[in-house]
Amino acid sequence: AAECLKCHVTAAGADAALLGKKYKLEDGVGCESCHGAGDEYKSMKIMKDHDASVAAGMVVPNAETCTACHNEGSPTFAGFDFDEYYAKIAHEIPSE
């Protein structure tokens, strides 16, 4: 259902003309779900530099980003503590 795909699939409902050749609905949630479309910041040269990535459009997720999906509208919602969950998904800046 569309209401499920909006949180379980990156770019669900996006115009097909905007999707890359490698896009597959089956891939589910990926980097762009939280960090926004990556075409302008996906190169390693930019991605290794946090400030350059942000300047190129990378979203730094915050509580509002997360609660767009992790909220009472989800049938499996059991509460959401941003700091607790953000710590669980913390990751290094990609090196390659």
N, C-alpha and C positions, 0 to 999 in steps of 0.2 A: 504494500500500500504506500502511496505517496507520503503519508505522514510518517511512515517508518523509514523510508529511503532518505528523507531529508537529514537524518542523523546517522544512518548506517552506511551511507555511500557518499564519497567525496563527489561533489559537483552534480548530485542528483537533481534533475530538472533543468540543468544548464542547457543553453542553446548548443546543439551538436556542433555548430560551426566553431565554437570556442574550445572544444575538447581536442586534445592531441591525438595523434594516431595510435598511441599506446593505451589510451584510456579504455578501461573495461569496468563496467558496472560491478562485476563480480569481485573486483579488488577491495571493495568496501571502503573503510575509513583509512585515509592516508594522511601524509603531512599537510596537504593543502586544506584538509577539513578544519584544522586549527590555525594554520599559518597563512591561509589565503593562497590564491593562485600564484604559482611560483615561477612563471615564465621569466620575470624580470630579475629574480634573485637566485635562480637555480644553479648557476655556474659555481664551481667550487671556489673560484677566486673571490666571488662576492660572498658566498655563504660562509667562508672562513672568517669574514669580518662582520661581526654582529651589527655594527652601526651602518655599514654599507648595505647589508641585507634589509634592515629596517628602512633605510632611505630608498631602497629599490622596491618597497612594497610589502615586505614580510610582516605579518601580523605577530605581535608578541601576545599570546593568549592571556586573558585575565578572567576573573570570575564571570563576567558577563559573556565572554566567548563560550566558556564551558557550560553555563546554565542555559544556553540556547537549546541544548539537548538534554542535559542532566537536570531535569525539572519534573514537576508534578504531572506534566503531560505524558510522561513515559509510563507505560504499564508496569515497569519493573522498578520504578523510582523508590528508593529507600532512604532518602536524604542525601545531601551533598555538602561536604566540607571542602571548600576550594583548596586550602592549604594542605590538607591531608592527601587529596587526590593529585594535586599538582606535584607534590614530592614523589609520588609513585611513578609519574611519567617523565620526570626530569631526565634530560638526555644531553649528551655532549654536542657541541657544534660538530657537524660532519667533517671528517678529515679527508674523505675521498669522494 
